[in-house]
Amino acid sequence: MPPALIHPASPASVLHVAGNQLIDGAGQPVILRGVDVSGTEFACAQGGTATNAGWSIFGGQPEDTPATISAIQSWHVNAVRVPLNEDCWLGINGISATFGGDAYRTAITGFVRDLIDSGMYVIVDLHWNAPGTAVARSQQPMADEDHAPAFWRSVAYTFASSPNVMLDLYNEPFLYQSYFQNAKQDSWACWLNGCMLKQYLSGGQPYTKSYSWQAAGMQQLVDAVRATGARNILIANGLNWANDDSGWLAHRPNDPAGNLAAGWHEYEGEQCADVSCWARTIAPIAQRVPVIVGETGDHTGSGCVLVNLPSFLPWADSHGVSYLAWTFNPWGYTHDVLITNWKGTPSGCEGLFYAAHLAALAAKPAAPQNVQSPAFFVPNPVNVHGPSTPVAPVLYIALLAIGFIGVVLGVLIATNFVHPLISGAPRGLRDSALMLRIGQHRTSVGILIATCGAICFVFAKIALD
C-alpha cells in the first residue's frame, strides 16, 4: 500500500456533499465542468508478455506536463477525470514494474497533485479491471471482488487527505442477463450488493471468456473506502454503461460519511438521451443528491453534425448537474474527441461547441468558485470564470440578430413580398443574373435563407440560455 499523499485535512474544510449540492471549503456551491483525459487506464496493461505486460503509463502522451495542464485550464474547466487500471495500481497479474505498482502510483499521484496545484478538482475512477489472474485490459460488467475492494482501500488511503479528489467507484456497469450465473438475478440488486457472474471481457479475442467470478457491489466499494477513514466524495454510476439511473434512488448505497453523489454518463443514442428521460429520471435524483456526469460527448471531425451537446448542456446547466466531456486527447476519431493537438486546439463540432459553451459560462457574472485544497495549498487558484469582459455573449447576441433577420428576409422572399422592392431597384441590379435567378427560384431561395437564419437563431438562443 502506498503512503498517504499528505497529512489529513480538517473535516470542516473539505469539499463535501450538502443536500443536492457540492460545497467547497468556503461554503460555496460548486458545479463541476471539466474534461476526461484518457491513457492511464489502458497503456500500462496492453501489449508486452504474460509476465511483463504494458508499454507506458500515460500512453506516450504528454499528459502530466505544465503545457498540457495549461491547455486544459485555457478551456475554463474546474475538474479533470483520470481513469485508472486496477492491476496497474496494485501491481498484479504480470504488469511490468516499469508501468505498474509503485511506478504507476507515483505517476498518478504526481499527476493528481499537479492538477490540484493548478486549481482544479480531480476525479479518479476504476475504469479497467478483471477477475482472478486475468489481466485488466477492458472494463467489465461490474467491479470484481477479487481486487476492487483492495484497489479502493489503497486509492482511498492515498487520497484521504486530499478532499478535492473524488472517487468514482466504477466506470460503466452493464449488468446484462447474459452475464449472470443466476438467470433470475436482478441487475440493480447486483449493482448494490454484488452477485456471481459467468464471463468476463478479455480486451482481445475472444471478446468474452467463460469464468465464474464474484462481482463487488457498490455498497462493498463504499465500505472499503470508508474503512480507511477517507471522507472523499464518492460517485456511484448507474447501469447500462452508466446511462441508466432509473433505480439509483431505490438502491442508493449507504454512505456513513454522507458524501455520495449519483454518477451518470450521457451520450447520444443511449437509453436515456433525450429531454423527456432526463426530466423523468435524472431531475428527481438531482433534487436529492448531486449528479455528476463523468462522461458526455458528440460527433467531431470534418463534415460532422452535433446531435447531443446543444440540447444536453443547457439542460444540465439549468438543473445544477455537473459534467465532464470525453476526451481531452488529440485522437483521430469521429466522435467524443475534444482537441486536435496537445496545445488544446478544439476539434470540429464537439470541441468547438464545448469550448465555446464553457467560455460563455465563464464570461457570465457569477460568485467565484475558488478551489482551495487543504491537502495541496494553492496560493493563486485558477479563475474558472474567465475574463470579466463578456465577449462570447456579445457574439451570440449578434448571431441572434442575424438569425432573426435571415428568417424575416427568407419569408419575405419566399412569399414574394420583396417584389415591389426589386421592381423599384436600378435596372442594372434588377436585370442582373443573380436577381433573375432569385426571381425564378424565389420560394426555394427564401426557404433556404429562412432555414439558415432559424439555425443561427436557435444556436445563439441555446448558448445565451
N, C-alpha and C positions, 0 to 999 in steps of 0.2 A: 504494500500500500504506500503511495507517495505521501510525503509530508504535506501538512495543511499549507495552503497558499500564503496565509498571513494570519495574524492573531485575530480572534473573534471580535466582531463589532457589537456594539450595544443594540439589543433588540429594538429599542426606540428609534434608532437612526437608520433602519434598513428599508429598502423597497419592499412593500408588502401589499397584501390584499385587504381592502376595506369595503365590504359590501360587494358592489359590482365594479369597483374601480381599482386600478393600481395606484398606489400612493407613494411618493418619494419621501426621503428623509426630512424634507422641509414641509411635509404635509400637503404637497400639491399633487393633483391628479396627473397621471402620466398616460399618454396614448402612444403605443409603440408604432413607429413607421420605419420599416427597415428593409434589409436585403438578406438573402441567404448567400453564403459563399461555400461552394462545393469543392471537394477534393479530398478532405481528410477522412471521409467515410470509406473510400474505395482504394486509393493508391497504395496504402500500407498493406493490403491483403491480396491484391491481384498479382498474377504472374509469379515468378520465382519457382521454387520447388516445394515439395511437401514439407520439408524441414527448414526452409529458408524463404518464406513467402513475402511478397511485397516488392515494390520498386521505388517508393517515395513516401513522404508523409503528406506533403501539400500537392502532390500530383505534378511536380515540376513547375508549379505556378508561384509567382512572387506574391503570395497572399500576405504573409507576415512581414511586410516591408513598409517603411514610412510613406513611400509613394502610393502604394495601394490603399493604405488606410486613409491617406489624404484624399484620394479619389473617391472613396466611399463617403467620406464626410462632405464632399462637394455636392452630393445628392440630397443634402438636408435630411439625412436619416439619423435616428437616435438609437437604432438597435441593429445588431448583426446576429444571425443564427449560424452556428458552427456545427455541422453534423459529425458524429463520432462513430468509430468502429469498435465494437465490444472486444474482439480478440486483440486488436492492436493496443487498446488501452490496458488490457490485462496482461498482454504479452504471452498469449497462449496459442495452442493449436498450430505451431510451426511458424508463427510470424517472426520474421527476421529481427534480431535485436537492434539492427540499424534503423528499422522503421516502426518497431513496436516496443512495448514495455516502457522502461524509463525514458528512452529517446522520444517516443510518441507523447508520453505525458508531459515531458518538459517542453516539447514544441507546442502542444495545445495550450498549456497554462501560460506560456510566453505570449502566444497569440491573443489569448483572452485578456491578459494583463495589458497588452499594448492597446487593444480596442477600448478597454475601460479607461486607461490613462488618456485616451483621446476623447473621452466624454460620452461614450456610448454604452448602452446596456447590451448584454450578451445572453443569448440562449444557446445552450449546448443540448443536443438531442441524441438519443440512442437510435442511430439510423440503420446500420447494418449489424446483423448478429446471426448466430447459427447455434443449434443444439449440439451437445456432446463434443466429439472431436472434429466435426465439420468446420471448415474454415469459413469465417463470416464474409462471404463475397456477395451477399444480397440482403435485402430486407426480408423479413419473414411475416407470416400471418399475425404474429404477436411476439413479444419478448419471451425468451426461453428461461426456464427456472434454473437450468444448469449454470448459467453465467450472469444473467442480467441483474439479479439481486446483488451479487458481488461487485459487478460493474458500478451499480449506482451507489453502493456503500463507499467505494473508492472515490468516485467522482464527487459525491456529496461531502466527503471528508476534505477533499482537495479545495472545494469552493465554498465550504461552510462559512468562512469568514468574509466572503465577497458577496454581499447581498444584491449587487447589481447583476449577478449571474443567475439566470433562471434555468431550471432543469426540466427539459421536455422529455417525459418518461418513455414514450415510444413513438416513433415517427409516423407510421401509417398502418395501423391494424387493419387487416382484411380477413376476418374470421368467417370464411365461407363453409358451407356444409361439407364440401368435398374434402376438407382438411380434418374434420372431427373424427375421432375414433367412435364416439357415440353419435349415431345418426340423429338422435333426438336432442342433442346438445343445443342450448340456447346461446346465441352469439354474444348477447350483452352480459349474460351470466359468466361466460368465459372471459370476456373483456375485463370484468371486475375481479373475479376470483380465480381465473385460470382454468385450464382443462387439458385433457390429453389430445394430442394431435398425431396424425399418422404419416405425414410427409413434410418435407421442408424444401425451400428453394435453394438450388445449388449455386446459382450465379454462373452456370455454364450449361453443359449438356450432359444428361437430360435436364430439362428445366426444373423438374421436381424429382426428389428421390424419396423412396419409402423409408420411413424411420419413425419409431414410436418415441414421442417426447412430450414433456410436460410444459405447457405454456404458463408463464407467470402472469397473473392478473395485475391490473393497475393498483389494487389495494396492497398487494405484496410489494410492489415497487415503491409506493408511498411509504410503507412501513420500513423498508430497507433504508430509505433516505432519512427518515425521522429518527431511526435508531442511532444515527451518528450524532444527533443533536443539531444537525443543519436545519435552518429555518427558511432556506431559499424558496422563492415562489416555484411551485410545481405546475406543469402543464400536462393535462391528460387529453390526448386526441381521441376522437370517436372512431367508429367503424367505417368500412368500405373506403379504405385508403384515406382515412381521417376526414372524409367528406360527410359522413352520416353521424350527426349528433342527436338524432331523434330520441335516443334512450339515455342521453347523458344525465339529465336531472334525476331520472328514476334510478340510475345506477351510480350516482355520484360517490366516488371514494371518500372515506372518512379521513380527513387530514387533521390531526390533533393540533397542528400549528395554525390552522385556518388560513393557509396561504396557497390555495389551489385555484387555478384558472382552467377554463374549458378551452381545449385546443381544437382547431378546425383548419382544414385545407380546402381551398376553393379554386377550382379550375372549371373552365368551360367544358360542357358535355358530361359532367358528372351528375350523380344522383341529386344533389342539392346545388343547382347552378342557375337559379332564377329568383327573381324578387319574391314570388309567392312562397317559395320554400324558405327563403331567408326570413321572411316575415313570420311564417308558421313555425319554424324550427329554431332558428338562431336568435331572433329577437327576444323570445321568452327567456332564453338562457342568459342573454346579455343583461336582462333586468335583474338577474340573481347573482351572477358572478362575472368577472372579467372574461371576455372572449378574445383569444389571441389566434389570429390566422398565421400559422407558421409558414405557409406557402400559398402563393397565388401567382397567376401569370396570364400570358396571352400570346398571340401569334407575333412573329418577328421576321425580319428579313425583307428581301425585295418583293414588291407586289403584295405584301401582307394586308390583311384587314382585321382590325380589332373587333373582338366579339365578346369580351368579358369585362375588362377593366373599366371601360367608360360607364358601365352600369353598377359594377360592384363597388368600386372605390367610393363614389359619393354615398352609396347606401351605408357602407361601413362607417364612413365619417359621421353620418347623421345618427348612427346608433352607438357611437363610442367604442367601436370594435377596432382593436389593434391589428396591424397586418404587416407582413414581410413578403417581398416578392422573390421568386426564384427566376434567375440566379445571377449573381454578380461575377460571372465568368465569361470571357470572350469566346464562346463556343459557336460553331457554325450550324446550329440547329435552327429549325423554322418555328420554334415556339419556346417560350419560357427562358429567354436569354436577354439580359438587360444591357450588356455592353459589347462593344466590338474590339476593345483593347483595354489593357490594364491602366490606361490613363482615365478610364471611366467614360469614354465617349458612348453616348446612348445608342443602342441598336434601333433599327427601324421599328415602327409600331410600338411594341411593348416598352422598349427602353425610352423612346422619346416621350410617350404618353406618361409613363410613370414618373420620369424626371420632371416633366412639366407640372404634373399634379402635385408632387412634393414641393416644388419651388413655389407654386401658387399657395399652398397651405402655409409654407414658411413665411411668405410675404404678408399674410393676414395678421393684423394686430392680435396678439394673444398674450396671456400671462406666461412668463418664462417657465420652461420645464428644465431646470438645471439638473444635470446628472452629477450628484455628489456621492462618491463612494467612500465609506469609512475604510474599506479594505485597500483601495488604491486612491491615494489623495490626488485630486485633480485641481490644481491651483486655478486653471482657466478653462472651465468646462466649455465644450463646443456650443455655440449658439445655434440650436436646432431650428430656430425660426428665421434664420437668414437675414438679408438686408432689410432695412426699415422702409426703403422706397418700394412701393407696391407696383413693380414693373409688370409682372405677369398679369395681374387683374386688368391693367390698362389695355394690354394687348387683347385680352379676352373680350373686353367691352367693345373695342374697335371691331373685333371679329363678329361680335353680336350685331353691331350696326350694319356691317357689310352683309351679313346673312339676311337681315330683315329687308334691306334694300334689294337684295337679289331676289327674294321671294316676291316682293311687290312688283319689281320690274318684269320678272318672269310671267306673273299672272297677267300683267298689262299686255305683254307681247302675245301671249297665248290667246287672249280674248279679243285681240285687235284694237284695244283701247288706245294704242300708240299710233294708230293710222293717221289721225289728224296731225300729230307732231311730225310724222315722216313726210306727209304731204306738204307741210309748210317749210320743210328743210330746203336749203340751197339745192339747185338742180344737180350740181356735180355730186353732192353727197347722196341725194335721193336716187340717182340713177347708177350709183356705184354697184359693182358686182356683189359686194357684201350685203348692201341693203336689199338688192333684188333677191339674193338667196334667202335672206331672213324673211322677206315677204312671202316667198314660195313655201317656206317651211316654218312659218311663224309658230304654229302650235307645238311642234317638236322642240324648236329652239326655246320657246317660252317655258315649257315643262322642264327642259334641261337646266335652264338658269334658275328656275324656282327650286328645283331639287337641290342644286349645289348650294343655294342660299339657305335652304332649310337645314342641310347638313352642317354648314358653318354655324348657324344659329343654335342648333341643339348642342353641338360640341362645346361652344362657348358657354352656353347656359349651364351645362353639367359642370364644367370647370369652375365657374363662378359660384355655383351652389356648394 
